[in-house]
């Protein structure tokens, strides 16, 4: 039976509103931003706007500020991705246990992810405050340190704190994704492994970890993009200081403080390319995992 013409067009008609919104709010701004990145465009000298090609990109890649911010971003990426992967999987294993408190624990685990990033950063700034922060009070009470630690006054300590804060917000999503993966693993596999004398560690290493790897990669992708685009928490911890400046804060200062829209747009595209490269890498890794399992 042939479908009526109206039936064939119905799916496209239903997708049309979403397509219009995507074109207006995503594709058009992306295209306009790219045209800005090819221009000398400063709001402090609007009469001097002209086409300069790839000079903005070349100037960014030659600047020491970019590579300083890139190093900070790379450090945050490794730290956030590592903490999110390890603790996200551990939390999912706890949530996967069949107890009366499972629902309550799941709801509690989601809270950090649901909290606004700027509020998250402000809370943790009080925790790591050098004078009256909870962390210094705890360490001094336990006798681990003799005087307060200036957590936010050192480059690498500041970045470590920012990475912990970002990971604390990313872990719940990774845990929920991993939990959904754990619940798809057939219980017969663990039963067969138990009958063969396989302990908990070997069951985790040979069954849980391989079968949950695609879900871990999804959480890792989200955490990596969060680390590259970390802004609110870092701004709440240190303001816009040069000490812990990452690529996104560098982009914000270039565009909205120095009003250099051309160079800021070029930096936006470089950040987008980094995120795209991470996404492609994780997707290829996920496809490779699926091909090996098949």
N, C-alpha and C positions, 0 to 999 in steps of 0.2 A: 504494500500500500504506500503510495506516494504521499509525502507530507505536504500539507498546504503551505503556500508561500508565507502566510502569516506565522505558522508554526516554526518555519525555518528562521525567520527574522526575529522571533521573540527573544532568544538568548542574547542577540546583539543589542536589542532594544533595552534589555535589563542591564547590560553592561555599560550602556552609553553614559548614564549619569556618573558612574565611577570613572569612566574614561575621560570625561570632560573635566572632572575635578583633578585627576592626575595630570592632565595636560596643563591646566591653569595653575595648579599649586606646586607641581614638581618639575615637569619637563620644561615649561616656559622659563621659570626662574633659573634652572640649570643652564639653559641656553644663553640667557641674558648675562648671567654671571661669567660665562666663558668669554663673551664679547667684551665685558669689562676687563677681564684679565689680560686682554691684548691691547689695552690702552694705557696711556699716561693719564690717570684720572684721579686728581686730588681735589677735594672740596675746598681746600684752602686756595686753590688757583683754578677755578672752573673754566676760565677762558683759555687755559693751556691744555685742554683735553684733546688728545690726538692718538692715532694708531701707532703702536710701537712694536707689534708682533710679539715675539717670545722674550722680550727684554726683561719683563717682570719676573718670569720664571728663572732666567739666568741670574738676575740680581739676587733673588731669594736663595738659590743654591750656592751662591758665592759668599753669602753673609754668614758671619760667625754666630749671629743671633739665631738663625735658623737651625744650625747644627747643634747649638746648645739646647734649644727647645726639642730638637729631634732626639738627642741623647736622653733627656728627661722623659720624653714620651715612650721611647724604647724601654727604659727601665720600668716605667709604670706598666707597660704592656706585659712584660715578662712576669712581674710581680703579681699583677691582678689576675692574669691568665693562670698562673701556677696555683695561687691560693684558691681561686674559684673552682678550678678543676678538682683539686684534692679535697677541699672541704665540702664542695657541692656533692661529690660522690659519697662522702662519709655521712653527710646529713640525709641523703636519700636512703642510705642503708638503714639509718635509725628510723626514718619515717616509714620504711617498708615493713618494719616489725609489726606484728599483729597484736596490738595492745589496746586497752580501753582509752589510752591517752593519744592514740594516733591522730585522730581528728584535731584535737587541741594543739598538738605539736606541729601539725601541718599548717594550721592557721597562724601560730606564733612564728613559724619559719618564714612566712610570706611577708610579715610586717616590715622588715628592713627594705624589701623591694618596693613596697607600696609607699614608703615614706618619701616626700619630696627631696630631691638631692641637696638643695640648699639647706633645708632643715637638718638633713643628715650631717652635712659638713659643719654646721654650727654646733650641733650636739657634740661631735667628736673634737671640735676645737676646745670646748670646755674640758673634755676628758684629758686631752694632751696639753693643757695650759701649763706653762712652766711654773707659775706661782701657786695656784690653787687647784690644779688639775687632779682628777681622780687617779690617773696613772702614777704620777709622782708621789702622791700620798700613799698609794698602795706599795710601791717599791721601797719607799723609806720606812714604812711600817714593818715590812718584811726584812728590813736590814740589807737589801740588795744594793742600794745606793745611799751615799751619805748626804748628798745635796741634790736639789732638783735638776732634772735634765732639760736642757733647752731643746725640746722636740722640734719646734718650728723655726729654729734659728740656724739650722744646718741644712745644706742642700739635700744630702742623701737621707738624713733623718726625716726631713719634711716630705720628701718623695715616698719614703717608706710608710709614713703615717697616711699620706694621701692614697697610696696603693691599698693599705689595709681598709681604709674607709670605703673605697670604691669596690673592693672585693666583698666587703660586708653587705653592700647593696646588690651585688651580682650573684652571690652564692644562692639566695633563695630561688631565683629563676632556674639556675643550673640544677639545683636539687630537685625541683618539681619536674623538670624535663627528664632527669635521670630516673626519678621515681616512676614516671610513666613507662620508661624503658624497662625497669626492673620488674614491673608487674606484667610485662608481656613475655617474660621468660617462663617457659613451662616448668611447673613444679616437678614433673617426672624426671627432668634432667638431674635435679638435686637428689631425688630419691635414688636414681640409678647410681649416682656418684657415691652416695652414702652406703649403698649395698656393696660397692666395690672397695669400700674402706677409705674413701677420700674424705679428708678432714675439711674443716671450714675454710682454712686458708687456701688449700688446693682447689676447693669448689669455687672460691672467689676468683682465684687466678685463672682457672681454666674454663669457667662457665660464666660467672657474673661479669668479669671485666671485659672479655671479648664481645659478649652479646650486648653490653651496654655502651660499647665504645661509640657507635654512631650518635647516641643521645648525648654522650659527654662532649662530642665534637660540636653539637648544636649549642650547648651551654658555653663551650669555649669560644665559639664564634661571637656570641652575644657579649661575653666578657671582654674579648679583645677589642671589639668596636667601642664598648663602654670605656675602656682604658685609653684608647686613642682620642676619644671625644670627651675626656674628663674635663669638666669646667667648673661646675657649681661647687663641688666639694673642695677643689683646689683653691678657688677664689675665696671660699668661706674660711679656709685654713690660713692662707697667707696673703689674701688680697690679690693684687696683680703685680706682686713683686717679681723681680728678675730671678730670685733665688730658685723657685720651683716652677718657673715658667715652662709650660709645654706648648705644643703646636697650636692648640685651640686658643689658649690665652694670648699667644703671640699673634694669632690671626685677629682676635678681638681688638688688641691694642693697635695693630696696624690699620684696621678698618675704621674703628669707631673712636679711637683716641687721637691717632695721627691723621685720620680722615683720608688715607691713601686707599681709595676703593679699587684702583687697578691692581696694586700689589696684594691687597687683601683678598681680592677675588682669585688671584693666581695661587695664593697660599691655600685658599679654600679648596681649589681643585687638586692641589698636591695631597691634602689631607684625605679628600675623597678617593684619590687613587690608592693611597695606603690602605684605606678601609676596603676598597674593592679587591686589592691584591690579597688581603687576609681572607676575605669571603671566598674568593676563587680557590685559594689554597685549602681551606677547610672543606669546601664542597668536593674538590678533587680527592681529598683524603677520605671523605665519606663514601664517595662512589667507589673508590678502590677497596674500601672495607666491604662494601656490599658485593662487589665482584668476587672477592676472595671467599666470602661466605657462600656464594652460589657455586 
